Amino acid sequence: MLLLRNPQTIALELFGVEEPPHWQAQHRWPAREISGDCVFLNAQQARNETLGRDAPLAGLGRHWWAFACSGTGDAWLIAMDDSVNNAQQIAFLDHDLGPDAVAQPMGLSFGQWLQMADLMRQWEACDDDVQAAQLAEVTSLLDQISPGLSQRFPYAL
């Protein structure tokens, strides 16, 4: 059974803080693999990832900062301003698009991204013999995090 945990619990486990932190480029949190496609980067790794990508259309370092990556070379981006509902917005960058890649807004805050990453960790721990009911459960939970997230989620479930 999959469980949608609150961002505070996840932040406490990962970073030792009770609230999902307001992400900053010079943070002091350690790198953590939350799930296979959600690897949180420490500050130096995030800087290298942001400045080292060849994706000029994505606005990296100006509008977006890479804060996490996948095991396949994709990146999770966070807005460098928090102008939308006072919450930093999350986007996805598909490395398969190369220099034509643009930030794909995910409709998530950082706390919601933590929930999604934690849910994917649980999903990956399930048996490989996925039943329709399990797929419906993870889809429903993604949509509880953010309406329509199951459709925007960049990976096959």
Secondary structure, DSSP 8 states (H G I E B T S, - for coil): ------HHHHHHHHHS-SS-----TT-----EEEETTEEE--HHHHHHHHHH---GGGTBTTTEEEEEE-TTS-EEEEESS--STTS-EEEEE-GGGGGG---EEEEEEHHHHHHHHHHHHHHHHS-SS--HHHHHHHHHHHHHHSTTHHHH-SS--
